[in-house]
Amino acid sequence: MPDLVAPRLDLVVSYRGLVDEVRLQGEKPVPFTLEYPFGDPDALIARFERDRRGIDLPAGFVPHSTFWLVRGDMEIVGVSNLRHSLTPFLLREGGNIGYGIRPSARRNGFGRKILKLTLSKARELGIPRVLVTCGKPNLGSARIILDNGGILESEEFSVERDEVVQRYWIELMA
C-alpha cells in the first residue's frame, strides 16, 4: 500500500526518475512543482518547505504543500500539490489540488489513492472544501475526482490551457 509523504532527501533519486519519465513522454509536468530544479537535492527539499510555510513565494502564489506517493520504501509513483487557499486564478482553473502519476505507474489506482490521501491532508489543515480541476478530455482524472466525492460545478474554456476546464468541489467538513 503506497504512502503519502513529505519530500525527503532519500527519495530525490526516485523523484528525478519520475520527472525524467514525464519529460520523455513529452507531457506538461503536473503538478507544477515538477518543474522545480532538482540538481541540488538540499535546495529542492528546502524549497518545498519554504512553499509549505509561505516563505519567499512568487507574487500571486499561496502557501502550498507538495507530497510524494511512495510505493515500497523508495519508489515515487505520484506527486500532489495542495494549495492552502485559493486566489482568483486558482478559483477559475487551478484549484486546491493538482496531482500527477508516473507514466509507467498509471492505471493501477494510484491517481485515486493520491487524491484521497491529499484530501486527508487538506482536512488536517482545516480546509472545509477543495476545488479540483481537470481538462474535459481527461476522462480518467474526471472519474478519479468523482470517485473521491467531486461534484461538477462548471465547465469553461481556458485560453491558457486551450481546452475546456471542469471544476469539481469536494466537501471535507460535512
C-alpha positions as CSV (number, residue, x, y, z in Angstrom):
1,M,0.0,0.0,0.0
2,P,1.6,3.3,-1.0
3,D,2.1,6.1,1.5
4,L,1.9,9.9,1.0
5,V,5.0,11.6,2.4
6,A,6.5,15.0,2.5
7,P,9.5,15.3,0.2
8,R,12.7,13.8,1.7
9,L,16.3,13.7,0.6
10,D,16.5,9.9,0.5
11,L,13.8,9.9,-2.2
12,V,15.2,12.5,-4.6
13,V,16.7,9.9,-6.9
14,S,13.3,8.4,-7.4
15,Y,11.8,11.9,-7.8
16,R,14.3,12.6,-10.6
17,G,13.3,9.4,-12.3
18,L,9.6,10.4,-12.2
19,V,10.3,13.9,-13.6
20,D,12.5,12.4,-16.4
21,E,9.8,9.9,-17.3
22,V,7.2,12.7,-17.6
23,R,9.5,14.7,-19.8
24,L,10.3,11.7,-22.0
25,Q,6.6,11.3,-22.6
26,G,6.5,14.9,-23.8
27,E,3.9,15.8,-21.2
28,K,3.3,19.0,-19.3
29,P,4.6,18.5,-15.8
30,V,1.7,18.2,-13.3
31,P,1.7,19.4,-10.7
32,F,3.7,22.5,-11.5
33,T,6.3,21.7,-8.8
34,L,7.7,19.0,-11.1
35,E,9.3,21.9,-12.9
36,Y,11.5,22.9,-9.9
37,P,15.2,22.4,-10.5
38,F,16.4,19.3,-8.7
39,G,20.2,19.4,-9.3
40,D,20.8,20.3,-5.7
41,P,18.7,18.0,-3.5
42,D,19.1,20.0,-0.4
43,A,17.9,23.1,-2.1
44,L,14.9,21.3,-3.6
45,I,13.8,20.0,-0.2
46,A,14.3,23.4,1.3
47,R,12.2,25.0,-1.4
48,F,9.3,22.6,-0.7
49,E,9.5,23.5,3.0
50,R,9.5,27.3,2.2
51,D,6.5,26.8,-0.1
52,R,4.6,25.0,2.7
53,R,5.4,27.8,5.1
54,G,4.6,30.5,2.6
55,I,8.2,32.0,2.6
56,D,9.6,33.7,-0.5
57,L,6.6,32.8,-2.7
58,P,6.3,34.5,-6.1
59,A,3.6,37.1,-6.5
60,G,0.2,35.6,-6.7
61,F,1.1,32.3,-5.1
62,V,-0.3,31.0,-1.8
63,P,1.3,28.6,0.7
64,H,1.2,25.1,-0.8
65,S,2.4,21.6,0.2
66,T,3.9,19.0,-2.1
67,F,3.6,15.3,-1.3
68,W,5.1,12.2,-2.8
69,L,3.2,8.9,-3.2
70,V,5.7,6.2,-2.4
71,R,5.3,2.5,-3.3
72,G,7.5,0.2,-1.3
73,D,10.2,2.2,0.5
74,M,11.8,4.1,-2.3
75,E,9.7,4.4,-5.5
76,I,7.8,7.6,-6.0
77,V,4.7,6.8,-8.2
78,G,3.0,10.1,-7.9
79,V,3.2,13.8,-6.8
80,S,0.5,16.0,-5.4
81,N,0.4,19.7,-4.6
82,L,-2.1,21.1,-2.1
83,R,-2.8,24.9,-2.2
84,H,-3.8,26.0,1.2
85,S,-6.2,28.7,-0.2
86,L,-7.5,29.9,-3.5
87,T,-6.6,33.0,-5.5
88,P,-9.0,34.3,-8.3
89,F,-6.8,32.4,-10.8
90,L,-6.9,29.1,-8.8
91,L,-10.6,29.5,-8.2
92,R,-11.1,29.7,-12.0
93,E,-8.9,26.8,-13.1
94,G,-6.1,25.6,-10.8
95,G,-8.0,24.5,-7.8
96,N,-6.6,23.4,-4.4
97,I,-5.1,20.2,-5.6
98,G,-3.0,19.1,-8.5
99,Y,-1.6,15.7,-8.9
100,G,0.2,13.5,-11.4
101,I,1.2,9.9,-11.7
102,R,4.4,8.5,-13.1
103,P,3.6,7.4,-16.7
104,S,4.7,3.8,-16.1
105,A,2.6,3.5,-12.9
106,R,-0.7,4.7,-14.4
107,R,-3.9,2.6,-14.5
108,N,-3.1,1.0,-11.2
109,G,-5.3,3.0,-8.9
110,F,-2.6,5.5,-7.8
111,G,-4.5,8.5,-9.0
112,R,-7.5,7.6,-6.9
113,K,-5.2,6.9,-3.9
114,I,-3.1,10.1,-4.2
115,L,-6.2,12.3,-4.4
116,K,-7.8,10.5,-1.4
117,L,-4.7,10.9,0.7
118,T,-4.2,14.6,-0.3
119,L,-7.8,15.3,0.7
120,S,-6.9,13.9,4.1
121,K,-4.0,16.4,4.3
122,A,-6.5,19.2,3.4
123,R,-8.8,18.1,6.2
124,E,-5.8,18.2,8.6
125,L,-5.2,21.8,7.5
126,G,-8.8,22.7,8.3
127,I,-9.8,23.3,4.7
128,P,-13.6,22.8,4.6
129,R,-13.9,22.1,0.9
130,V,-11.5,21.8,-2.0
131,L,-11.7,22.6,-5.7
132,V,-10.1,20.1,-8.1
133,T,-10.0,20.9,-11.8
134,C,-9.2,18.9,-14.9
135,G,-9.3,19.2,-18.7
136,K,-12.6,17.9,-20.1
137,P,-10.8,15.4,-22.3
138,N,-9.1,13.8,-19.3
139,L,-11.8,11.2,-18.5
140,G,-9.6,9.3,-16.2
141,S,-9.0,12.3,-14.0
142,A,-12.7,13.2,-14.0
143,R,-13.5,9.7,-12.8
144,I,-10.9,9.9,-10.0
145,I,-12.3,13.2,-8.8
146,L,-15.9,11.9,-9.0
147,D,-14.9,8.7,-7.1
148,N,-13.5,11.0,-4.3
149,G,-16.7,12.9,-3.9
150,G,-16.3,15.6,-6.5
151,I,-19.4,17.5,-7.7
152,L,-19.1,19.1,-11.1
153,E,-19.8,22.8,-10.7
154,S,-18.9,24.2,-14.1
155,E,-17.1,23.8,-17.4
156,E,-15.3,26.8,-19.0
157,F,-12.9,27.2,-21.9
158,S,-9.4,28.2,-20.7
159,V,-7.4,30.3,-23.1
160,E,-4.2,29.5,-21.2
161,R,-4.8,25.7,-21.5
162,D,-6.6,25.8,-24.8
163,E,-9.2,23.4,-23.6
164,V,-12.4,23.2,-21.6
165,V,-11.7,23.0,-17.8
166,Q,-14.0,21.2,-15.5
167,R,-14.3,22.5,-11.9
168,Y,-15.3,20.0,-9.2
169,W,-15.9,20.7,-5.5
170,I,-15.3,18.2,-2.8
171,E,-16.8,18.8,0.7
172,L,-14.4,17.8,3.5
173,M,-16.2,19.1,6.7
174,A,-19.7,17.8,6.4
